[in-house]
Amino acid sequence: MKDRLKIIKKSVPFNLLPEDVLRGITDLLEEVKYTKEAVIYHQEVTKMNGVDIIVEGEYETFFYDSSQNKRSVEIFGEGSCYGGISVLLNRKRSLKTVVAKKGTVVFILPRKDFVELCQSFEAFFHHFTAVFGTHMLDDEFAHFVKRPTAFEESYIASDQLYSRKIESIQYRNIVSCAGSTPIFLAVKMMARNKVSCLFVKDEQAQIIGYVTDITIRDKVVATISDANNPVVSIMDKPVVSISTQSYVYEAILMMFRTKTRYLLIEENGEYIGFQSRNKLLSEQAQSPLVFIQSVKSSSTVGELQKKWEKVPEIVTQLLERGVNAEIANQVVTTVADTIAIKVIEGVIDEMGTPPAKFVFMVLGSEGRKEQTLKTDQDNAIIYEDKANEHRELVRAYFLKFADTVSDRLNEIGFSFCEGGFMAKNPKWTHSLSHWKGEYKKWIEDAMAETAIKFSTFFDCRYLFGEASIIDELKEFLDEELQKPLEKLFYMMAKNALQYEPPLTFFKNIRTTTVGSQEVFDIKKSMTPIVDLVRVYALQNRIFEVNTGERLKALKAKGVFTETSFNELSQAYYLLMGMRLKHQANQIINDKKEPDNFIDLNGLTKIEQATLVEIFKVIGNFQSRIRIYFTNNLFG
């Protein structure tokens, strides 16, 4: 008995129990010795009879994937125990497959007695939930734990759809000509090479544009233009490229966002081929990405409304396949962008050609490409500066234009912004010089209110119009951000630190009562990551808009360590996945307007344990930034 007591007193987390309790446990332990290596538990199959305390030797634990590869391998050595998480959080079934190495000796504590210890000693119980929550911050571990029932089918589908890289897709060789080439010769070249896209080069042999079958139809045949004109006079642009190391889904989404039908494939700084949108889509026949193509073919507000109503089903399909929430975000954003562009194009057709160049930009979560299913309009218009005699005419056009676009988006399902951050508000439809003045004023004032406005409008993204206008605005901002702006960063950090993770002193999730439910606001829980990453991006003049992309850029600059990057991005997208799943469920199953209130009682113990660890990560992040930007540990 003394040997057993000595052993379990050194075993985690049994070392947290009082000695008199441990003495009682020693009589309950069953000793088992493995004389040869053996698989003793199978993931999701073997029912655990108890918890194993390893005395000698070791357990190798892992998940098998669909190809029987070992994933998320862990070694449990002397003094550790296996089975607690399986009993408490996985329906008593072994979470992973377990191999006992030759010569391993274990003590097995019966399941009933283990559960009684958990019920009697809170610290002992919380050890297992905390360990599990920490593991859930690991992307691979979380993938296998949260896999859907039809695991093999879903894993393979997910792998094919969202893990396939551009390098795995066969591409076409680039066919090109000089910009001075007559159109009729360019067309002959296309016919001879059997390509529907011909790239155009400048005098330095750099690709500057392209012509397609559609270009020839619309700009030559339909207008009865002279086929002797140089091909540069009808070419389309801009040229869009993607790396061979990018994913196929990224290429498709990029094509939809840029409205290009052809992508140049880039490797080591050189173009090695091109790919068409139709080819990529044909390889994704059952993909939700194909749905976006159907959105582009819609022609009325009613049709676009029906398409937006189907998005919750698309999101559910993605999340149930185990697809990362970051990808689901991108799909939602691309659908929303496509709808908005269709609306804008329709309004321009009705109102006539705009009297000035302009850009329609999106802000907030849409600007960051982080839209959820509870979304409102966040947008603005910048138009080029005109001579005095034209200013009123230009402004009148764009105010009416903005009003019409906003009304139609509202009808489709993108509700008016309660804070008024939309082009429909005359304050947010202005000339480029006016916008530069606004940004400069917000930077120089650096008060709580102006810091919030600057934050919202820093998350701006081009959607439609003349991209050079927003590029000029960002160049202006880049110059401003090189000035000493400690006060602005201080105010933005202070605003961001107002939102605290909903954890009590005892590390339980703090809730509020809404109706008959105990809930927490998941949007507010995510806000610290969004806001604080934005502050770091500003300070380092990073103009990526997406939180995940900002994190990657900050890691590349050495601002964040690999560990910090992994913790924050994993935490953020786990919360985003939970938020999207909650909203889709409300729309599809409850037939109600989505919200951001998560009912704690509706979460599994796995999800609750994961949330606690996520909120700890956010809390630690806030502590670091509180000292860095405010020089005050307590706010």
C-alpha atoms as one frame of an Amber mdcrd trajectory, in Angstrom:
protein
   0.000   0.000   0.000   2.876   2.369   0.824   4.311   1.921  -2.688   0.936
   2.610  -4.300   0.400   5.674  -2.131   3.851   6.973  -2.940   3.216   6.519
  -6.670  -0.190   8.213  -6.889   0.963  11.098  -4.685   3.355  11.957  -7.531
   0.765  11.467 -10.281  -0.995  14.453 -11.869  -3.682  15.474 -10.941  -4.033
  12.967  -8.079  -1.378  14.995  -6.283  -4.110  17.629  -5.744  -6.110  15.298
  -3.477  -5.754  15.047   0.341  -3.566  12.195   1.594  -6.414  10.466   3.457
  -8.389  10.354   0.197  -5.382   8.930  -1.640  -5.052   6.192   0.992  -8.645
   5.198   0.310  -7.991   5.150  -3.420  -5.096   2.697  -3.173  -7.448  -0.175
  -2.334  -9.533   0.544  -5.443  -6.688   0.378  -7.958  -6.277  -2.557 -10.330
  -2.725  -3.224 -11.531  -2.219  -4.177 -15.194   1.075  -4.984 -16.957   1.555
  -5.140 -20.752   4.191  -7.716 -21.757   4.154  -6.623 -25.398   3.137  -3.528
 -27.350  -0.606  -3.497 -27.889  -3.468  -1.264 -29.031  -5.624  -1.140 -25.905
  -8.169   1.592 -26.786  -9.706   2.589 -30.108 -10.814   6.190 -30.665 -14.574
   6.734 -30.351 -15.135   2.963 -29.963 -13.675   1.614 -26.708 -15.729   2.394
 -23.625 -13.456   3.402 -20.756 -13.874   1.330 -17.605 -11.825   3.804 -15.640
  -8.809   6.106 -15.630  -5.272   4.750 -16.103  -2.382   5.969 -13.929   0.915
   5.142 -15.635   3.446   3.655 -13.212   6.123   2.473 -15.640   6.534   2.699
 -19.421   4.326   4.884 -21.613   1.179   5.236 -23.685   1.276   6.545 -27.238
  -2.025   8.269 -28.087  -3.215   9.622 -31.451  -6.103  10.028 -33.860  -6.299
   7.969 -37.035  -7.317   9.959 -40.102  -9.163   8.525 -43.112  -5.880   7.139
 -44.514  -4.945   5.529 -41.187  -2.200   8.060 -40.553  -1.434   8.937 -36.940
  -2.421  12.529 -36.151  -1.959  14.674 -33.015   0.403  12.157 -31.393   0.979
  12.480 -27.609   3.086  10.433 -25.221   1.847   9.775 -21.672   4.732   8.767
 -19.445   5.277   7.809 -15.831   3.233   9.899 -13.405   0.554  10.891 -15.938
  -2.921   9.498 -16.429  -5.149   8.762 -19.411  -8.910   8.515 -19.677 -10.167
  11.394 -17.543 -11.173  13.584 -20.499 -12.713  10.591 -22.276 -14.896   9.728
 -19.280 -15.939  13.311 -18.516 -16.215  14.918 -21.929 -16.509  12.191 -24.567
 -19.424   9.978 -23.508 -17.084   7.596 -21.652 -15.473   6.539 -24.948 -11.735
   6.804 -25.560 -11.051  10.114 -27.249  -7.964   8.759 -29.027  -6.441   5.446
 -30.036  -3.954   4.267 -27.391  -0.932   1.983 -27.762   0.618   0.639 -24.548
   4.349   0.086 -24.997   6.008  -3.178 -23.940   6.671  -3.284 -20.201   4.129
  -0.614 -19.331   2.498  -0.933 -15.896  -0.657   0.998 -14.989  -3.062   1.353
 -12.102  -6.709   1.524 -13.239  -9.123   3.525 -11.068 -12.734   2.406 -11.741
 -14.879   4.918 -13.601 -17.480   5.241 -10.862 -14.852   6.104  -8.241 -13.146
   8.572 -10.593 -16.437  10.415 -11.219 -17.077  10.640  -7.475 -13.661  12.263
  -6.996 -14.498  14.811  -9.699 -17.790  15.614  -7.994 -16.114  16.039  -4.617
 -12.932  17.927  -5.525 -13.334  20.879  -7.894  -9.624  21.452  -8.560  -9.226
  17.786  -9.508 -12.168  18.047 -11.939 -11.035  21.345 -13.455  -7.621  19.890
 -14.253  -9.201  17.732 -16.958 -11.412  20.463 -18.436  -8.473  22.889 -18.492
  -6.165  20.402 -20.225  -8.859  19.657 -22.764  -9.574  23.338 -23.388  -5.883
  23.972 -24.010  -5.742  21.090 -26.484  -8.742  22.502 -28.336  -6.678  25.568
 -29.218  -4.606  23.261 -31.411  -6.131  23.234 -34.898  -5.455  19.566 -35.676
  -6.701  18.292 -32.317  -9.868  20.389 -32.597 -10.511  19.137 -36.145 -10.610
  15.487 -35.091 -12.535  16.037 -31.879 -15.246  18.077 -33.601 -15.483  15.947
 -36.730 -19.010  15.188 -37.945 -20.570  11.716 -37.718 -19.904  10.803 -41.325
 -16.253  11.488 -40.628 -14.449   9.845 -43.513 -16.711  11.319 -46.181 -16.601
  14.786 -44.657 -12.863  14.753 -44.028 -12.103  13.720 -47.590 -14.536  16.295
 -48.996 -13.034  19.000 -46.825  -9.517  17.967 -47.776 -10.253  18.001 -51.488
 -12.210  21.224 -51.458 -10.180  23.395 -49.146  -6.743  21.836 -48.814  -5.899
  21.480 -52.486  -3.278  23.912 -53.738  -3.000  25.643 -57.105   0.124  23.626
 -57.909  -2.048  20.488 -58.042  -4.255  21.913 -60.822  -3.111  21.624 -64.439
  -2.684  25.072 -65.968  -2.453  26.452 -69.529   0.728  27.905 -70.998   0.781
  31.684 -71.396   0.203  32.954 -74.926   1.086  36.634 -75.343   1.722  39.391
 -77.826   3.004  42.968 -77.860   0.548  45.757 -77.224   1.198  47.160 -80.711
   0.008  43.950 -82.384  -3.022  44.565 -84.655  -6.235  43.092 -83.289  -6.769
  40.739 -86.258  -3.298  39.211 -85.771  -3.932  38.787 -82.046  -7.170  36.930
 -82.844  -5.315  34.675 -85.287  -2.795  33.909 -82.545  -5.615  32.946 -80.170
  -7.168  30.643 -82.785  -3.832  29.032 -83.660  -3.048  28.299 -79.981  -6.648
  27.341 -79.141  -6.856  29.735 -76.179  -9.680  32.031 -75.137  -7.322  34.457
 -73.376  -4.331  36.268 -74.862  -2.035  38.290 -72.603  -0.661  41.674 -73.698
   2.885  42.867 -72.962   4.482  46.312 -72.909   7.837  47.324 -74.388   9.646
  45.880 -71.345   7.924  42.507 -71.950   5.835  42.932 -68.788   2.242  41.653
 -68.899  -0.069  44.673 -68.644  -3.462  43.290 -69.676  -5.317  40.626 -71.614
  -7.965  40.108 -74.289 -10.561  37.333 -74.370 -13.218  36.042 -76.743 -15.672
  38.255 -74.899 -13.377  41.284 -75.319 -13.340  40.738 -79.090 -17.125  40.323
 -79.176 -17.941  43.403 -77.070 -15.211  45.835 -78.144 -14.625  44.919 -81.781
 -17.497  43.013 -83.373 -20.362  44.730 -81.528 -18.906  48.195 -82.158 -17.717
  47.414 -85.714 -14.233  48.627 -84.745 -11.209  48.532 -87.021  -9.389  45.206
 -86.556  -6.154  46.939 -87.586  -6.100  48.907 -84.315  -3.460  47.837 -81.769
  -4.628  45.204 -79.323  -3.615  47.462 -76.404  -6.579  49.702 -77.307  -9.123
  47.029 -76.360  -7.318  45.032 -73.667  -8.873  44.369 -70.271  -7.145  44.936
 -66.923  -6.007  44.672 -64.199  -3.921  41.540 -64.438  -4.567  39.303 -61.404
  -2.139  36.603 -60.273  -1.906  33.978 -57.551   0.903  31.839 -56.144   1.166
  28.108 -56.797   1.183  27.706 -53.008  -2.229  29.335 -52.596  -5.345  27.205
 -52.227  -7.867  26.563 -54.981 -10.713  28.071 -52.961  -8.640  31.278 -52.553
  -8.206  31.504 -56.319 -11.941  31.126 -56.939 -12.856  33.732 -54.337 -10.215
  36.105 -55.739 -11.712  35.735 -59.214 -15.171  36.565 -57.978 -13.927  39.582
 -56.022 -11.881  40.996 -58.902 -14.411  39.966 -61.565 -11.630  38.452 -63.664
 -12.112  35.200 -65.535  -8.410  34.390 -65.801  -5.621  34.173 -63.246  -1.903
  34.170 -63.917  -0.080  31.468 -61.951   3.058  32.752 -60.227   5.999  30.753
 -58.884   9.193  32.241 -57.449   8.337  35.659 -58.833   7.667  34.456 -62.391
   4.441  33.744 -64.292   4.406  30.099 -65.340   0.888  29.736 -66.727  -2.737
  30.782 -66.362  -6.020  29.276 -65.291  -9.658  30.058 -66.086 -12.478  30.430
 -63.593 -14.645  27.912 -65.448 -11.891  25.294 -65.214 -11.476  25.787 -61.472
 -15.234  25.733 -60.889 -15.666  22.569 -62.940 -13.327  20.817 -60.506 -15.485
  21.969 -57.594 -18.846  20.826 -58.982 -20.514  20.311 -55.589 -18.734  23.144
 -53.834 -20.604  26.005 -52.165 -18.271  28.195 -54.203 -20.342  27.337 -57.289
 -23.269  29.025 -55.539 -21.490  32.366 -55.964 -21.627  31.911 -59.725 -25.420
  31.636 -59.493 -25.503  34.875 -57.477 -23.698  36.644 -60.325 -26.377  35.509
 -62.775 -29.229  36.983 -60.686 -30.731  40.111 -62.210 -33.422  41.422 -59.836
 -33.520  42.544 -56.204 -35.950  39.699 -55.484 -33.560  37.103 -56.907 -30.653
  38.525 -54.925 -32.754  38.432 -51.752 -33.474  34.719 -52.328 -29.760  34.054
 -52.809 -28.857  35.813 -49.547 -31.492  33.744 -47.725 -29.664  30.569 -48.798
 -26.327  31.640 -47.312 -27.038  30.149 -43.819 -27.385  26.728 -45.472 -24.053
  27.214 -47.241 -22.385  28.207 -43.958 -23.860  25.199 -42.167 -22.627  22.896
 -44.926 -19.122  24.321 -44.631 -18.920  24.134 -40.827 -20.348  20.600 -40.723
 -17.596  19.537 -43.119 -15.075  20.748 -40.581 -14.041  23.712 -42.722 -12.283
  26.500 -40.819 -14.437  29.516 -39.931 -11.965  31.741 -41.787 -13.019  30.089
 -45.049 -16.712  30.338 -44.142 -16.156  34.061 -43.500 -14.602  34.486 -46.918
 -17.522  32.741 -48.625 -20.102  34.890 -46.787 -18.147  38.051 -47.611 -17.748
  37.110 -51.270 -21.494  36.454 -51.619 -22.248  39.779 -49.910 -19.733  41.583
 -52.145 -21.214  39.986 -55.254 -24.731  41.037 -54.263 -23.625  44.614 -53.506
 -21.799  44.887 -56.838 -24.882  43.628 -58.703 -26.977  46.275 -56.931 -24.461
  49.048 -57.695 -24.273  48.072 -61.369 -28.067  48.046 -61.589 -28.385  51.514
 -60.061 -25.731  52.932 -62.429 -27.610  51.450 -65.402 -30.735  53.317 -64.246
 -29.108  56.623 -63.278 -26.601  56.833 -66.076 -22.814  57.175 -66.088 -21.519
  58.821 -62.882 -20.336  62.435 -63.388 -17.013  61.677 -61.677 -14.734  58.773
 -60.871 -15.582  57.227 -57.518 -15.032  54.269 -55.251 -17.655  52.463 -53.187
 -15.856  51.097 -50.131 -17.035  48.785 -47.365 -16.149  49.187 -43.686 -16.285
  47.367 -40.354 -16.708  43.584 -40.418 -17.502  43.637 -44.138 -14.383  45.700
 -44.748 -12.381  43.138 -42.759 -13.967  40.263 -44.741 -15.378  38.930 -41.468
 -19.099  39.166 -42.105 -21.481  36.955 -40.175 -25.167  36.217 -40.770 -26.231
  39.104 -38.545 -25.000  41.943 -40.667 -25.831  45.537 -41.427 -24.527  48.030
 -43.947 -21.145  49.628 -43.343 -20.060  51.514 -46.441 -19.013  54.889 -47.811
 -18.333  56.671 -51.103 -15.286  58.672 -52.176 -15.489  60.606 -55.417 -12.792
  62.578 -57.213 -12.481  66.301 -56.642 -14.135  68.439 -59.320 -14.047  72.131
 -60.235 -16.361  74.387 -58.231 -19.014  74.647 -60.926 -19.456  70.847 -60.981
 -19.317  70.092 -57.259 -23.039  70.404 -56.538 -23.997  68.310 -59.566 -21.514
  65.573 -58.616 -22.596  65.538 -54.981 -26.297  65.434 -55.873 -25.714  62.411
 -58.123 -23.782  60.425 -55.524 -26.178  61.226 -52.668 -29.097  59.917 -54.753
 -26.977  56.974 -55.888 -26.005  56.102 -52.290 -29.607  56.405 -51.138 -30.859
  54.016 -53.820 -28.090  51.464 -53.282 -28.620  51.446 -49.493 -32.398  51.076
 -49.848 -32.020  48.065 -52.145 -29.412  46.411 -49.940 -31.772  46.867 -46.999
 -34.562  45.209 -48.990 -32.296  42.256 -49.782 -31.414  41.709 -46.118 -28.494
  44.009 -45.302 -30.184  46.251 -42.771 -29.410  49.935 -42.309 -26.540  50.627
 -39.921 -27.930  51.881 -36.604 -24.816  54.000 -36.109 -25.274  55.616 -39.513
 -21.926  54.380 -40.910 -23.159  54.043 -44.487 -23.107  55.934 -47.758 -26.793
  56.778 -47.326 -25.649  59.159 -44.595 -24.459  62.383 -46.357 -21.550  62.532
 -43.846 -19.986  59.463 -45.455 -20.338  60.391 -49.140 -17.696  62.990 -50.003
 -14.801  63.982 -52.227 -11.298  62.579 -51.784  -9.944  65.843 -50.364 -12.775
  65.940 -47.812 -12.017  62.351 -46.768  -8.333  63.135 -46.332  -9.337  66.008
 -44.077 -11.612  63.742 -42.022  -8.904  61.132 -41.467  -6.387  63.839 -40.551
  -8.822  65.387 -38.060  -9.552  62.035 -36.398  -5.830  61.355 -36.068  -5.032
  64.790 -34.608  -8.045  64.971 -32.244  -7.359  61.498 -30.801 -10.386  61.461
 -28.500 -12.429  58.392 -27.599 -15.156  59.161 -30.168 -12.790  60.072 -33.005
 -10.640  57.015 -32.270 -13.727  54.830 -32.785 -14.470  56.536 -36.121 -10.868
  56.149 -37.221 -10.971  52.456 -36.283 -14.124  51.918 -38.343 -12.782  53.718
 -41.380  -9.314  52.188 -41.125 -11.056  48.866 -41.862 -11.998  50.146 -45.322
 -11.837  47.960 -48.406 -12.367  48.649 -52.097 -15.557  47.118 -53.517 -16.446
  48.942 -56.726 -15.226  51.836 -58.847 -11.822  53.413 -59.361  -9.324  51.538
 -57.179  -6.727  54.287 -57.596  -8.839  56.612 -55.414  -8.667  54.369 -52.371
  -5.001  53.669 -53.149  -4.319  57.409 -52.967  -6.174  57.625 -49.655  -4.050
  54.799 -48.234  -0.856  56.483 -49.439  -1.981  59.594 -47.585  -2.666  57.529
 -44.461   0.703  55.828 -44.742   2.394  59.231 -44.580   0.272  60.306 -41.606
   1.041  57.109 -39.706   4.759  57.858 -39.872   4.239  60.828 -37.567   4.332
  60.495 -33.739   0.838  59.189 -32.868   1.196  57.912 -29.305  -2.023  59.636
 -28.219  -4.051  58.028 -31.011  -2.686  54.564 -30.238  -3.309  55.164 -26.549
  -6.974  56.109 -27.171  -7.558  53.185 -29.549  -5.964  50.741 -27.111  -8.003
  52.193 -24.253 -11.224  51.771 -26.244 -10.270  48.203 -27.083  -9.557  47.351
 -23.444 -13.119  48.264 -22.413 -14.271  44.812 -23.491 -13.085  42.100 -21.136
 -13.369  38.346 -21.631 -16.434  37.077 -19.715 -14.506  35.159 -17.055 -15.162
  35.284 -13.330 -12.406  35.399 -10.712 -12.690  31.602 -10.471 -12.309  31.238
 -14.261 -15.922  30.373 -14.953 -17.812  31.988 -17.850 -19.739  35.080 -16.745
 -23.271  35.292 -18.155 -26.139  37.762 -18.225 -29.844  36.953 -18.219 -31.731
  37.535 -21.462 -35.326  36.341 -21.126 -35.052  32.921 -19.528 -31.547  32.216
 -20.801 -28.110  32.666 -19.270 -26.015  34.004 -22.153 -22.814  35.770 -23.078
 -22.276  38.088 -26.049 -19.847  36.293 -28.368 -19.372  39.370 -30.582 -18.116
  41.403 -27.620 -15.938  38.471 -26.599 -14.216  38.608 -30.011 -13.887  42.410
 -30.049 -10.604  42.594 -28.060  -8.766  40.501 -30.654 -10.104  42.566 -33.573
  -9.433  45.915 -31.898  -6.039  45.159 -30.453  -4.689  43.537 -33.608  -5.863
  46.661 -35.467  -3.843  48.898 -33.118  -0.700  46.869 -33.783  -1.412  46.981
 -37.542  -1.749  50.771 -37.434   1.443  51.213 -35.489   3.318  49.060 -37.987
   1.614  50.629 -41.058   0.086  47.339 -42.123  -2.834  47.900 -44.503  -4.222
  44.383 -44.523  -7.868  44.622 -43.444  -8.684  41.090 -42.329  -7.806  40.188
 -38.716  -6.223  36.885 -39.751  -4.204  38.591 -42.501  -3.093  41.291 -40.054
  -1.940  38.613 -37.623   0.092  36.930 -40.379   1.667  40.254 -41.388   2.508
  41.073 -37.761   4.096  37.657 -37.309   6.124  38.171 -40.504   7.397  41.497
 -39.100   8.376  39.827 -35.839   5.804  41.798 -33.804   4.061  38.575 -32.762
   5.817  35.314 -31.993   4.753  32.066 -33.647   3.106  31.042 -30.362   1.158
  34.290 -29.974   0.062  34.137 -33.608  -1.185  30.559 -33.283  -2.999  31.230
 -29.999  -4.755  34.375 -31.205  -5.733  33.163 -34.676  -6.953  29.810 -33.363
  -8.925  31.497 -30.572 -10.448  34.033 -32.950 -11.629  31.532 -35.536 -12.939
  29.061 -32.964 -15.134  31.878 -31.646 -16.098  32.855 -35.192 -17.080  29.282
 -36.004 -19.257  29.102 -32.893 -20.841  32.445 -33.766 -21.633  31.467 -37.375
 -23.002  28.088 -36.312 -25.239  29.743 -33.693 -26.624  32.286 -36.172 -27.196
  29.712 -38.930 -29.072  27.506 -36.461 -31.319  30.409 -35.430 -32.173  31.223
 -39.055 -32.631  27.650 -40.315 -34.077  25.831 -37.310 -35.612  28.565 -35.153
 -36.827  30.771 -38.029 -35.767  33.885 -36.145 -33.475  36.844 -36.595 -29.917
  35.879 -35.656 -28.138  37.420 -32.684 -24.807  37.117 -30.873 -26.066  35.739
 -27.551 -24.770  32.257 -26.806 -26.731  30.215 -24.253 -24.201  28.514 -21.993
 -26.602  25.647 -21.290 -26.705  24.864 -25.000 -22.949  24.227 -25.149 -21.269
  20.908 -24.537 -18.697  20.523 -21.786 -16.090  20.358 -24.544 -17.162  23.755
 -25.897 -17.339  25.312 -22.430 -13.862  24.086 -21.524 -12.504  25.402 -24.821
 -14.126  28.802 -24.257 -12.500  29.167 -20.860  -9.062  28.592 -22.386  -9.806
  30.992 -25.250 -10.827  33.729 -22.823  -7.631  33.171 -20.858  -5.621  33.708
 -24.067  -7.520  36.944 -24.775  -7.062  38.113 -21.182  -3.311  37.534 -21.348
  -3.149  39.394 -24.661  -4.997  42.342 -23.137  -2.606  42.446 -20.196   0.382
  42.717 -22.529  -1.139  45.474 -24.638  -2.361  47.353 -21.562   1.227  47.770
 -20.404   2.615  48.377 -23.899   0.208  51.131 -24.992  -1.000  52.633 -21.698
   1.940  51.924 -19.332  -0.622  50.839 -16.771  -1.213  47.247 -15.732  -4.709
  48.037 -14.405  -6.091  50.148 -17.255
